[in-house]
Amino acid sequence: MMRSLYAGVSGLKNHQVRMDVVGNNIANVNTNGFKKGRVTFQDMLSQTLSGAARPEEEKGGVNPQQVGLGMMVASIDTLHTNGSLQTTGKNTDLAIMGEGFFINKKGAETFYTRAGNFNIDRDGMLVNPANGYKVQGWQSVLGGGGEYLINTSATIGDLNIPVGTKDPAKATQNVDFKCNLNSLTPLIAPSAELSPDFAFRNTHRAEALIYDSYGEAHKMSASFTRQGVNIWRAQFEVADTTNLSTNVPGPGQDNSNILYFTFNRNGTIAGVSNTQPDDAPAQLVEGEELTANIAFTLPDGSDNSIQLNFGTSGLVDGVTQFDQTSTTKSVFQDGYGMGYMQAFNIDDSGAITGIFSNGQKRLIGQVALATFTNPGGLEKAGSNYYVASNNSGSARVSAALTEDKGTIRSGSLEMSNVDLSEEFTDMIVTQRGFQANTRVIQTADQMLQEVLTLKR
């Protein structure tokens, strides 16, 4: 009877532990990134009353006789299943779909979390607003080609998002033309005197804004007139500049602002020259990158040069001549004025891109994620944080969408993975188990009471 008393006590105590875990799950049903716990039981030691006996010729074997001494907690597991996503619309709210943890640091201490309710502090650092712990990742660096790059093989560090910072002006270095000149445009002889109306209807004008090193915009224009079956003349101008000239690389350069275009009979561009050709090529010309340089002097006396790109001869990747409406326009120029960072966005890989008032976008940084061989081995450290333990394995740090990492969703938060219907059911089962163990204790006590009354 004493054994049954202690067995009942172990049942009470351990069902209370299970109830504590259930209560904690329900308390955190609305905690972002919370992962529910689960208690499993195992029986305790058993007292052997008689051992097992093997079979003999005259009789069979005998099983052992054992009396259990109660039960105990086998494990309290943290179930790292994904919770549902809640849309918030705030771009610094991040959620992970799949495996991985955000990395936060307080000094030299490292913490891991699934709760991505982050914010930007006064200094532009991406932090947990509840405690100021800094989100870890990689800051972008300026590469040799003038582009900002991220080295995810480098050591992670604090992420800074410099909202309001300036983006310096960049002088235009290239202008790309990708347009069509109508093959049915009337021919205009170089010496012909044209009425203003005829010139307006049959001269095709392309305009683009180019920028100097101060970020000041200048209007560049090109006026195209057809002077042969497959020959066009283009006159270039840049507002507020002097000493303008256009030249194709190579011999025969001059100081004029005029270029001549020849086309193949299939409508693709054949060549660009400084002087007017006698005739267009009779056979297809292809495979040459066609460029020219336009040089001019700014009001401050500085000289500038820009490369004009007209496409590849024999291909349709640049200027063409087809029986379609003329669309003489430049489609790209790489200069811009100074701007301020007005906003930013975070993509599925955690890359942070700044958006500037001058229309430019710049890679700012990238959020890092950590995964573990055994995430269930992480120790809870409070405030939605985990720390590595001897059984979790070391953190494997890389970007989202790489290795075994999941996807980052900006403007969303991961909800708790607690299922209330499951927890209420578990609560009922736990309560009944607790009650049953109290009945064992009560019954054992009554039996002891009967023993004490035997002497009466």
C-alpha positions in Angstrom: 0.0 0.0 0.0 2.9 2.4 0.7 4.1 1.8 -2.9 0.7 2.9 -4.3 0.8 6.0 -2.1 4.1 7.1 -3.5 3.1 6.1 -7.1 0.0 8.3 -6.7 2.2 11.2 -5.3 4.5 10.9 -8.4 1.5 11.0 -10.6 0.1 14.1 -8.9 3.5 15.9 -9.0 4.2 15.2 -12.7 0.7 15.9 -13.9 1.1 19.2 -12.2 4.2 19.8 -14.3 2.2 18.9 -17.4 -0.5 21.3 -16.4 2.2 24.0 -15.9 3.3 23.5 -19.5 -0.2 23.5 -20.8 -0.9 26.7 -18.9 2.2 28.4 -20.3 1.2 27.4 -23.8 -2.3 28.9 -23.4 -0.8 32.1 -21.8 1.4 32.6 -24.8 -1.3 31.8 -27.4 -0.8 35.4 -28.8 2.9 35.7 -28.3 4.7 36.3 -31.6 7.1 33.5 -32.5 6.2 31.4 -29.5 6.8 27.7 -29.8 4.6 25.5 -27.6 5.9 22.9 -25.1 5.0 19.3 -24.8 5.4 17.0 -21.8 6.0 13.2 -22.2 6.0 10.7 -19.3 7.8 7.5 -18.5 7.4 4.9 -15.8 9.8 5.0 -12.8 11.8 2.0 -11.4 9.9 -1.2 -10.8 10.4 -3.5 -7.8 11.0 -7.1 -8.8 9.1 -9.6 -6.6 10.4 -12.6 -8.5 12.6 -12.9 -11.5 11.9 -14.7 -14.7 12.6 -18.4 -15.2 13.5 -20.1 -18.4 11.5 -23.0 -19.8 12.6 -26.6 -18.8 11.7 -30.0 -20.0 9.0 -30.6 -17.3 7.6 -27.0 -17.3 7.5 -23.8 -19.2 9.1 -20.5 -18.5 7.8 -18.0 -15.8 7.6 -14.3 -16.4 9.0 -11.9 -13.8 6.8 -10.3 -11.2 7.4 -6.5 -10.9 5.5 -3.7 -9.2 5.9 -0.2 -10.6 7.0 2.6 -8.3 5.3 5.4 -10.1 6.0 7.7 -13.1 8.2 10.6 -14.0 8.6 13.3 -16.6 10.5 11.9 -19.7 11.0 15.1 -21.5 9.6 18.6 -21.9 10.0 19.3 -25.6 9.8 22.6 -27.5 7.9 22.0 -30.8 9.5 24.2 -33.5 6.7 23.9 -36.0 5.8 27.0 -38.1 3.1 29.3 -36.9 0.7 31.2 -39.1 1.7 34.6 -40.5 -0.1 37.7 -39.5 0.1 40.6 -41.9 1.0 44.0 -40.3 2.1 46.1 -43.3 5.1 47.4 -41.3 8.3 46.8 -43.4 10.5 46.2 -40.3 8.2 43.4 -39.1 9.8 40.1 -40.4 8.6 36.5 -40.3 10.3 33.3 -41.3 8.6 30.7 -43.5 10.6 27.6 -42.9 13.7 26.9 -40.8 15.8 29.5 -39.1 16.1 32.1 -36.4 16.8 35.8 -36.3 20.1 36.7 -34.6 20.1 39.4 -31.9 23.0 40.7 -29.9 23.5 42.5 -26.6 27.2 43.2 -26.5 29.0 39.9 -26.7 25.9 37.9 -25.9 24.1 36.2 -28.8 20.4 35.3 -28.8 18.1 33.6 -31.3 14.4 34.3 -31.9 11.5 33.7 -34.3 9.8 36.9 -33.3 10.6 39.5 -35.9 8.9 42.6 -34.5 11.9 44.9 -35.1 12.2 48.7 -35.4 14.8 51.4 -36.2 16.3 53.4 -33.4 17.5 57.0 -33.4 20.9 56.0 -35.0 19.3 53.9 -37.7 20.1 50.6 -36.1 17.7 47.7 -36.7 16.8 46.6 -33.2 14.2 44.8 -31.0 12.3 47.7 -29.6 11.4 45.9 -26.4 15.0 45.7 -25.2 17.3 47.3 -27.8 19.0 44.1 -28.8 20.6 44.6 -32.3 19.6 42.6 -35.3 22.5 40.9 -37.0 23.3 40.7 -40.7 25.7 42.0 -43.3 26.2 45.6 -44.3 26.8 46.3 -48.0 30.1 47.5 -49.3 31.0 49.5 -52.4 32.5 47.2 -55.0 35.1 48.1 -57.7 32.4 48.5 -60.3 30.6 51.2 -58.4 27.8 48.8 -57.2 27.0 48.0 -53.6 27.6 44.3 -52.8 27.0 42.0 -49.8 29.5 39.4 -48.8 27.5 36.7 -46.9 30.8 34.9 -46.1 31.9 37.7 -43.9 31.3 38.0 -40.2 27.9 39.2 -39.3 27.4 42.5 -37.5 24.9 45.2 -36.5 22.5 46.3 -39.3 22.2 50.0 -40.0 19.5 51.5 -42.2 20.4 55.1 -42.8 17.1 56.7 -43.6 17.6 60.3 -44.7 21.1 59.8 -45.9 22.3 61.4 -49.1 23.1 59.7 -52.3 25.7 61.8 -54.2 25.1 62.9 -57.8 26.6 60.8 -60.6 27.6 62.3 -64.0 26.2 60.5 -67.0 28.7 58.2 -68.7 26.5 56.2 -71.1 23.3 56.8 -73.0 21.7 53.8 -74.8 19.4 54.2 -77.8 16.9 51.6 -78.7 14.4 53.0 -81.1 13.0 52.7 -84.6 13.2 55.1 -87.6 10.3 54.7 -90.0 11.6 53.3 -93.3 8.8 55.2 -95.2 9.9 58.7 -94.1 10.4 60.9 -97.1 14.0 61.5 -98.2 15.5 64.9 -97.5 18.6 66.1 -99.4 21.3 67.7 -97.3 21.0 71.0 -99.2 17.2 71.0 -99.5 15.3 74.0 -98.2 12.4 72.7 -96.2 9.2 74.4 -95.0 8.9 74.4 -91.2 5.8 72.2 -91.4 7.6 69.6 -93.6 10.6 69.6 -91.4 8.5 69.2 -88.3 6.6 66.2 -89.8 9.6 64.4 -91.2 12.4 65.1 -88.7 12.3 62.7 -85.7 13.6 64.2 -82.5 14.9 62.2 -79.5 15.5 63.9 -76.1 17.1 62.7 -72.8 18.1 64.4 -69.6 21.8 63.9 -68.8 23.6 64.9 -65.6 26.9 66.5 -64.9 29.0 65.9 -61.8 27.1 68.5 -59.8 23.8 66.6 -60.4 22.5 69.4 -62.8 20.4 68.1 -65.6 21.0 69.1 -69.2 18.7 68.3 -72.1 20.4 66.3 -74.9 18.5 66.0 -78.2 19.1 64.2 -81.5 17.3 65.2 -84.7 17.1 62.4 -87.3 16.4 63.0 -91.0 16.4 60.4 -93.7 18.9 61.2 -96.5 19.1 57.9 -98.4 17.2 54.6 -98.8 19.1 53.2 -95.8 20.9 56.4 -94.6 20.0 58.7 -91.8 21.6 61.9 -90.5 21.5 62.8 -86.8 22.3 66.2 -85.4 23.0 66.3 -81.6 22.6 69.2 -79.1 23.2 69.6 -75.4 21.5 72.6 -73.7 23.7 75.1 -71.8 27.0 73.8 -73.2 29.6 74.8 -75.8 32.1 73.2 -78.0 29.9 70.2 -78.7 31.2 67.5 -81.0 30.2 63.9 -81.8 32.7 61.3 -83.1 32.9 57.6 -83.8 36.0 56.0 -82.3 38.8 55.7 -84.9 40.3 57.9 -87.7 38.5 60.6 -89.5 37.2 62.5 -86.4 36.0 66.1 -86.7 34.4 68.7 -84.5 30.9 68.5 -85.9 27.8 67.5 -84.0 26.5 65.3 -86.8 26.6 61.5 -87.2 25.4 59.3 -90.0 23.6 55.9 -89.7 23.4 53.2 -92.3 21.0 50.2 -92.2 21.0 46.8 -93.6 18.2 45.8 -96.0 16.5 43.7 -93.2 16.0 46.9 -91.0 18.9 46.3 -88.6 21.6 48.9 -88.1 24.8 48.5 -90.2 27.1 51.3 -89.1 27.7 54.8 -87.6 30.2 57.2 -89.2 31.3 60.8 -88.9 30.9 61.5 -92.6 28.0 60.9 -94.9 28.4 57.5 -96.8 27.8 57.2 -100.5 25.5 54.3 -100.1 24.4 51.7 -97.5 26.1 48.3 -97.6 24.8 45.8 -100.1 25.4 42.8 -97.9 24.5 42.2 -94.2 26.9 43.8 -91.7 26.7 42.3 -88.2 28.5 41.7 -84.9 30.0 45.1 -84.2 29.2 47.2 -81.2 28.3 50.7 -82.6 29.2 53.6 -80.3 30.1 57.2 -80.5 31.4 59.9 -78.1 29.7 63.2 -77.5 32.0 65.9 -76.0 31.0 69.3 -74.7 32.1 72.0 -72.3 30.0 73.0 -69.3 29.4 76.6 -68.1 32.1 76.2 -65.4 34.7 75.4 -68.1 34.9 71.7 -67.4 35.0 69.3 -70.3 32.7 66.3 -70.4 32.4 63.2 -72.6 29.6 60.7 -72.8 29.4 57.4 -74.7 26.4 56.9 -77.0 25.4 53.3 -77.6 23.4 52.5 -80.7 23.3 48.7 -80.6 25.0 45.8 -82.4 25.2 45.7 -86.2 22.9 43.1 -87.7 20.8 42.8 -84.5 17.6 44.6 -83.2 19.0 45.5 -79.8 19.5 49.1 -80.7 18.4 51.6 -83.4 16.4 49.9 -86.3 14.7 51.0 -89.5 11.3 49.3 -90.0 8.0 50.2 -91.5 6.7 51.3 -88.2 6.1 54.6 -86.4 9.4 56.3 -85.5 10.2 56.0 -81.8 13.5 57.8 -81.6 14.1 57.8 -77.9 16.9 57.0 -75.5 16.0 54.2 -73.2 18.7 54.4 -70.6 21.2 56.9 -69.2 23.3 56.1 -66.0 23.5 59.6 -64.4 21.4 61.2 -61.7 21.2 64.1 -59.3 21.7 64.0 -55.6 18.9 62.3 -53.6 17.8 61.4 -50.1 16.9 57.9 -48.9 13.1 58.1 -48.4 12.1 54.5 -47.8 13.4 50.9 -47.9 12.1 47.4 -48.5 13.2 44.0 -47.4 12.8 41.1 -49.9 12.4 37.3 -49.4 16.2 36.8 -49.0 16.4 39.5 -46.2 18.2 42.0 -48.5 17.4 45.6 -47.6 17.2 48.0 -50.5 17.1 51.8 -50.0 14.9 53.9 -52.2 16.2 57.4 -52.9 14.4 60.6 -54.0 16.5 60.7 -57.2 14.9 57.4 -58.3 18.0 55.3 -57.4 17.9 52.1 -55.4 20.9 50.9 -53.4 21.6 47.6 -51.5 21.9 48.6 -47.8 22.4 45.2 -46.1 21.0 41.8 -45.5 19.4 40.0 -42.5 21.2 36.9 -41.4 19.5 33.7 -40.2 20.8 30.8 -38.0 19.8 27.2 -38.0 20.8 24.3 -35.7 21.1 20.6 -36.1 18.8 20.2 -33.1 16.7 23.3 -32.5 14.8 21.4 -29.8 18.1 21.5 -27.8 18.0 25.3 -27.5 17.5 26.8 -24.1 14.8 29.4 -23.6 16.2 32.7 -22.3 13.0 34.7 -21.9 11.7 37.6 -24.1 11.1 35.2 -27.0 14.8 34.4 -27.1 16.8 31.2 -27.2 20.5 30.5 -26.5 22.6 27.7 -27.8 23.2 24.7 -25.5 25.5 21.7 -25.5 22.9 19.6 -27.4 21.6 22.2 -29.9 24.7 22.2 -32.0 26.5 25.3 -33.2 24.6 28.0 -35.2 25.0 27.7 -38.9 24.7 31.3 -40.2 23.8 32.3 -43.7 21.2 34.2 -45.7 17.6 33.2 -46.2 16.9 30.9 -49.1 20.3 29.3 -48.8 21.3 26.0 -47.3 18.5 24.9 -45.0 17.1 28.4 -44.4 13.5 29.5 -45.0 12.0 32.6 -46.6 11.7 36.0 -44.9 8.4 37.8 -45.3 8.5 41.6 -44.7 5.4 43.2 -43.3 4.3 40.1 -41.4 4.8 38.4 -38.0 4.8 34.8 -37.1 2.1 33.9 -34.7 2.3 31.4 -31.9 2.0 27.7 -33.0 -0.3 27.0 -30.0 -3.5 25.2 -31.0 -6.2 26.1 -28.4 -8.4 23.1 -29.1 -5.4 20.8 -28.7 -4.4 22.5 -25.5 -7.9 22.4 -24.0 -8.1 18.7 -24.8 -4.7 18.1 -23.2 -5.9 20.1 -20.2 -8.9 17.8 -19.8 -6.6 14.7 -20.1 -4.2 16.1 -17.6 -6.9 17.0 -15.1 -8.4 13.5 -15.3 -5.0 12.0 -14.8 -4.4 14.3 -11.8 -7.8 13.3 -10.4 -7.2 9.6 -10.9 -4.0 9.8 -8.9 -5.7 11.5 -6.0 -8.2 8.6 -6.0 -5.2 6.2 -5.7 -3.9 8.1 -2.7 -7.4 8.3 -1.1 -8.0 4.6 -1.6 -4.6 3.6 -0.2 -5.3 5.8 2.8 -8.6 4.1 3.4 -6.9 0.7 3.2 -4.3 1.8 5.8 -7.2 3.0 8.0 -8.7 -0.5 7.8 -5.4 -2.0 8.9 -5.3 0.3 11.9 -8.8 -0.9 13.0 -7.9 -4.6 13.0 -7.0 -4.6 16.7 -10.4 -3.3 17.8 
